[in-house]
Each structure stands twice: as C-alpha cells, then as structure tokens.
Amino acid sequence: MSVVINILDIVVLVFIYCFVFLKRWKKRGLHVFILNTMMYIYICGVLYFTLMPIIYSILHIFDHSDGYGTINLIPLWI
C-alpha cells in the first residue's frame, strides 16, 4: 500500500510540472527552464522526505483511529 501511495504522489507532482510549469518555463529560455526545473526537483525531494504522502493524508485527515488511541495528554507533575 505504501508503494501505491508514493507512486500516486509522484504522479501528481509530475502532472503539476507538465501541465502548469513546463509551458511557462520553456517560453522564458533554456537557462531559466533548467534552473526552474532543478529547483522544482529539489523542492519535490524535500516534500518527499518531509510531507509525503500528501494525497493519502488529505483523504484520511479526520480519521484518528489508527495512532491516536494511546496518547497520554495529561501532564506529569513531579
């Protein structure tokens, strides 16, 4: 299931790149295109290791039954 979630997020990032940024950046010239593409790849890498999976999180944003059942929120007074 984790592989499918990662592939779905990568497909969304590629879709955004192809249909939103690619046309704009190609019009500005080769230097700007390469620089912006490298920056986009860098930002996607940062997103992958910090915030992914985005799509899965959005679909299950209000489902707190998995990991929140055993959290102790009462402070320990010494």
C-alpha positions, 0 to 999 in steps of 0.5 A: 500500500505504501508503494501505491501511495508514493507512486500516486504522489509522484504522479501528481507532482509530475502532472503539476510540472507538465501541465502548469510549469513546463509551458511557462518555463520553456517560453522564458529560455533554456537557462531559466527552464533548467534552473526552474526545473532543478529547483522544482526537483529539489523542492519535490525531494524535500516534500518527499522526505518531509510531507509525503504522502500528501494525497493519502493524508488529505483523504484520511485527515479526520480519521484518528483511529489508527495512532491516536488511541494511546496518547497520554495528554495529561501532564506529569507533575513531579 
